[in-house]
Amino acid sequence: MSFRNLIVAGIIGTSAIALAGCESTRNHESAGEYTSDAAITAKVKAAYVSDKTVSATDVNVETYRGTVQLSGFVDNSAQISRAVEIARNIEGVKSVKNDLRLKSSR
């Protein structure tokens, strides 16, 4: 359980770095947008840590302007479905791009 707590603490700590920035442009987020996206990412990862189906260490989460992109390799399609469902239910998420792939069964 302490490993999971360490992961959550790292995610939250990383989102605290989101204080620097400039005004929003077409390709760059403002500090406020970046902070919001970092908070969304942290919430999604924390939800994965708490979930029994999704492995938080197997799923990468990136957020840009409210769009969450999921990537990585998981064991089965149930994990993909659950990861997408969790991300969609996080406050502030506008859409979810699912780039999760199944691990090969060698």
C-alpha positions in Angstrom: 0.0 0.0 0.0 2.9 2.4 0.6 4.0 2.0 -3.0 0.6 3.2 -4.1 0.8 6.2 -1.7 4.2 7.0 -3.1 2.8 7.0 -6.6 0.0 9.3 -5.6 2.4 11.6 -3.8 4.6 11.8 -6.8 1.7 12.6 -9.1 0.4 15.4 -6.8 4.0 16.7 -6.4 4.4 16.9 -10.1 1.2 18.8 -10.5 2.5 21.4 -8.0 5.2 22.3 -10.5 2.5 23.8 -12.7 2.8 27.3 -11.3 5.0 28.7 -14.1 3.6 29.7 -17.5 2.5 32.5 -19.8 -0.7 33.5 -21.4 -2.5 31.0 -23.5 -1.7 30.7 -27.2 -2.8 28.3 -29.9 0.1 25.9 -29.0 0.8 26.7 -25.3 -1.4 26.6 -22.3 -1.6 29.4 -19.7 -0.5 28.7 -16.2 -4.1 28.3 -15.1 -4.8 25.8 -17.9 -1.7 23.9 -17.2 -2.5 23.7 -13.5 -6.0 22.5 -14.3 -4.7 19.9 -16.7 -2.1 18.7 -14.1 -4.9 18.4 -11.5 -7.0 16.3 -13.9 -4.1 14.1 -14.6 -3.4 13.6 -10.9 -7.1 12.8 -10.2 -7.2 10.2 -13.0 -4.0 8.5 -11.8 -5.2 8.6 -8.2 -8.4 6.9 -9.3 -6.4 4.2 -11.1 -4.4 3.6 -7.9 -7.6 3.1 -6.0 -9.2 0.8 -8.6 -8.8 -2.9 -8.5 -9.1 -3.4 -12.3 -6.7 -0.8 -13.7 -2.9 -0.9 -13.0 -1.9 2.7 -12.4 1.7 1.8 -13.4 0.7 0.4 -16.8 -1.5 3.4 -17.9 0.1 6.7 -18.9 -2.1 9.7 -18.5 -1.5 13.1 -20.2 -4.0 16.0 -20.2 -4.1 19.0 -22.6 -7.0 21.5 -22.3 -9.3 19.0 -20.6 -8.6 16.2 -23.1 -7.1 13.1 -21.4 -4.9 10.8 -23.5 -4.4 7.3 -22.2 -1.5 5.2 -23.4 0.3 2.1 -22.4 -0.1 -1.7 -22.4 -2.6 -3.6 -20.3 -3.5 -7.2 -19.8 -7.1 -7.3 -21.1 -9.9 -5.3 -22.8 -11.7 -5.0 -19.4 -8.8 -2.9 -18.2 -9.1 -0.7 -21.2 -12.8 -0.2 -20.8 -12.5 0.5 -17.1 -9.6 3.0 -17.6 -11.6 5.0 -20.1 -14.7 4.9 -17.9 -12.8 6.2 -14.9 -11.1 9.0 -16.9 -14.5 10.1 -18.4 -16.0 10.4 -14.9 -13.3 12.8 -13.5 -14.5 16.4 -13.1 -13.1 18.7 -15.8 -12.5 16.0 -18.4 -13.9 17.1 -21.7 -12.9 14.1 -23.7 -10.7 10.9 -23.6 -8.4 9.7 -26.3 -7.8 6.0 -25.8 -4.4 4.8 -27.1 -4.2 1.8 -24.7 -3.0 -1.5 -26.2 -3.2 -5.1 -25.1 0.1 -6.8 -24.1 1.0 -9.5 -26.5 0.3 -13.0 -25.2 3.7 -14.7 -25.8 
